Amino acid sequence: MSGAYVQNARRLVIKIGSSLLVDEETGKLHQTWLDAMCDDIAAAHKRGQEVLIVTSGAIAIGRGPLGMTGRKLRLEEKQAAAATGQMRLTQAYQNSLDRHGITVAQVLVTLDDTENRRRYINARNTLDTLLKLRAVPVINENDTVATTEIRFGDNDRLAARVTQMISADTCVLFSDIDGLYTADPRGNAEAKHLGEVREITPEIEAMAGGSGTSFGSGGMVTKIMAAKICVGAGCRMAIAPGRAMRPLAALENDGRCTWFLPSAEPRAARKRWIAGSMQTLGTLTVDAGAETALNAGKSLLPAGVLDVSGTFERGDAVEVRGEDGRYIAKGLTAYAAGDLRAIKGRKSEDIETILGFRGRSEAIHRDDLVVG
């Protein structure tokens, strides 16, 4: 079943840890391993899947050229190493995927970017556009501007937030362990491997242990945290071993791992979140034609908007009501209140002329809209 989860994925997020990418003694990139991983990624890309990579390793790769190996780094030294290593890391991915004619796009984000509503919307739209253009985004935390202590190689939670952001259906965390055990298998011969987890209970959380390498600091604790984010977003997530060559291909062939399985699909989970978790900051009154379109599962276009009330920004939640005041829907607006007032009742092709920039064609996209 593991193989089907990967092969049937629409959007696949792959997280690669530092300990897989970098030799602990020399700080050198495991180029042969990376090429094999990129062969797997190219195969998924070729069969039409959208693939995103969340990668650690910038600090690990950057410390060597700066003469900072063999010792613990201060925060500013980690930032300097990240600035040096990020360029080398992204180029390594591009060189490897170039062999398959695939374009890489570097995206640097922080956890704050995934939690601030404005930056969240901007990042999501950028990633959506890159995927539509068949690029493979390579995402890393922006360690060069971090204001809190950088935890070396811990991108598990970031991978989960990216998964949530883009409504991916599958996330794989490649690590130096083959999944979740009932206890730490390194010190307990009675520890049992769990192939599937359908509910993250306190007992499951208690099974998490510490990290196993000097470069990786994610450990099982952050992987369980990532699983909770993914499952809550309707996405399945795997903790899988990555040290062998072509680890994604191994997973496709039902390789050993732990799958955390959600009870809802990503879109359903996202719409539940919009419907129940977000405060509405304004109201859009729409005409009968727009109401009919919304009930048919279509997006709300500016042409169908009659009136705009409230103060809100792009990405905020608003209510949609009919001319008689009846509640129709709730959604995330693609425009701030002032801009929407300027384009209400107008055709989508007029937006750029009116606002001076080319925004989205929809006032609220159907993926960001909950009717009823």
Buried (B, 14 or more C-beta within 10 A) or exposed (E): EBBEBBBEBEBBBBBBBBBBBBEEEEBEBBEEBBBBBBBBBBBBBEEEBBBBBBBBBBBBBBBBEBEBBEEEBEEEBBBBBBBBBBBBBBEBBBBBBEEBEBEBBBBBBBBEBBEBBEBBBBBBBBBBEBBEEEBBBBBBBBBBEBEEEBBBBBBBBBBBBBBBBBBBBBBBBBBBBBBBBBBBBEEEEEBEBBEBBEEBEEEBBEBBBEBBBEBBBBBBBBBBBBBBBBBBBBBBBBBBBBBEBBBBBBBBEEBEBBBBBBEBBBEEBBBBBBBEEBEBBBBBBBBEEBBEBBEEEBBBBBBBBBEBBBEBBBBBBBBBBBEEEEEBBBBBBBBBBEBBBBBBEBEBEEBEEEBEEEBBBBBBBBBBBBBE
